[in-house]
């Protein structure tokens, strides 16, 4: 029995990986304006609106019906499915998938406990397990183990969007702007956590490197993905140059992608991020 991997639209990955997946879109709201994530609003259009709008966007979870339609089709075709959703602490999408899956014994739902490129590399890992010939249930159980090893670290260009989202105080954001502070953050337990602060991009890149080293380095036997927010990948490419010694001899090309709405809302444009499977240390 073949296995299909399903993700929601908060997972970010390269087009080559996404083309092998089934994507269930969430809804993005700018005030009273509603958009289907990745369908009626691309990631680039999202950042254009984010910069221009005075309203903080929000997302509306995928409904059980959106998943049910896909599950019914799979059953008719005799396929199994492994569904990977954004962290249940960030969205009700996981619960929607669980409700829809109740009547199907061929559907296995996994809370990635992550988002964006973190969920993206878990989805890529799922595709590897499909190619290894594992059943849907075995893939789900393996992913629930391996999700614990995923690390996401990112450097932000500004604290403004964390302030707008209520994640930090106005005083902290104002001081950070005056000092050109570049915060380095991680996603832990569904929340954005500030790991450190640097003055300028060069120090920020160095701090990103130190955080990766603190996690015991990258497990290059599993998927790795870099990402950026906004309209330009210039800052990300600068980081890739500054940190080249981390990757040389391990990968020929570093995969990267534009990060979508869920993380982009809180980080704003100009962020660079890395998602990887750690070796042995904590991250």
C-alpha positions, -999 to +999 in steps of 0.1 A: +000+000+000+014+034-010+019+061+016+011+098+009+026+126+030+003+155+038+013+188+053-004+221+061+007+253+044+027+265+074+054+240+065+081+256+044+103+236+020+119+238-014+096+235-045+112+201-053+101+187-019+067+204-020+059+188-053+060+154-037+035+164-009-002+171-006-007+206+010-037+216+030-039+255+031-047+277+061-063+310+058-044+343+064-064+373+077-054+409+073-082+426+092-114+416+073-095+404+042-091+367+040-066+348+018-059+312+011-023+306+021-002+298-009-032+299-032-047+334-033-017+349-015+019+339-023+047+343+003+061+373-016+026+390-016+023+383+021+055+402+028+044+431+007+012+433+027+030+428+060+052+459+054+024+480+040-003+471+065-009+486+100-028+454+109-010+424+123-021+394+102-035+363+118-041+327+105-072+306+107-066+269+111-075+243+084-109+228+090-116+191+096-136+192+063-104+202+044-087+171+056-118+149+053-120+155+016-084+143+011-088+113+034-119+101+016-101+102-017-071+083-002-094+055+010-110+051-024-075+048-039-063+023-013-035+046+000-023+053+035-015+089+047+008+105+073-003+140+081+022+165+095+008+196+111+021+228+126+027+226+164-005+221+183+006+250+206+005+274+177-027+263+158-058+242+161-049+225+127-036+194+145-069+190+162-088+194+129-067+167+114-073+144+143-111+149+141-111+142+104-089+111+109-112+094+135-130+073+109-100+062+090-076+035+100-052+043+072-045+079+083-018+087+109-015+123+123+018+137+137+022+170+156+055+182+143+059+204+174+075+228+150+066+252+121+080+266+089+114+251+078+114+229+110+082+212+098+096+212+063+126+191+071+104+166+091+083+163+059+114+157+038+125+131+063+090+115+059+095+112+022+128+094+028+110+069+050+084+063+023+112+055-001+126+031+024+093+012+022+080+018+057+042+016+064+022+048+073+021+038+110+058+030+111+066+064+095+044+083+120+061+065+150+096+072+136+088+109+130+075+113+166+109+102+178+130+122+153+110+155+158+128+158+192+161+163+173+150+192+152+166+226+159+156+260+145+177+291+150+172+324+133+186+360+133+161+388+130+167+421+113+145+440+137+126+437+170+097+457+156+075+427+146+080+410+179+069+442+196+038+445+173+029+409+182+032+416+219+062+393+223+085+420+237+079+454+253+080+487+234+110+498+255+131+467+246+122+472+209+131+509+209+164+502+226+172+474+202+165+498+173+189+524+186+217+499+192+211+480+159+206+448+179+201+417+159+184+391+181+191+354+176+160+334+184+147+298+184+114+281+184+109+262+217+077+247+230+058+266+203+071+300+213+098+323+199+126+325+225+154+350+223+188+332+227+211+362+224+216+396+209+243+410+187+252+444+173+252+442+136+248+413+111+283+400+114+281+395+152+246+380+146+259+355+121+287+345+145+260+340+172+240+318+148+271+297+142+277+293+179+241+282+185+245+255+159+278+244+174+262+243+209+237+218+195+266+195+187+266+205+151+244+194+122+235+157+115+242+158+077+227+123+073+192+139+076+175+169+059+188+204+064+171+237+052+179+274+054+153+301+051+147+338+049+119+363+053+110+393+032+116+402-005+153+395-007+177+367+001+208+389+003+212+386+041+208+348+039+235+345+012+258+366+034+252+343+063+259+313+040+293+328+031+302+336+067+293+301+079+307+282+050+331+262+072+301+245+088+289+230+056+320+225+034+327+189+028+292+178+039+269+192+013+275+205-023+247+230-022+228+245+007+190+242+002+170+273+011+135+287+008+113+317+016+096+314+050+059+318+051+033+337+071+032+321+105+069+328+114+071+358+091+043+376+110+064+376+142+099+380+127+092+405+099+113+407+068+151+404+069+154+373+090+176+343+082+171+309+097+185+274+098+166+241+106+185+209+111+186+177+130+210+180+158+237+155+168+238+148+205+237+181+224+206+202+234+194+230+212 
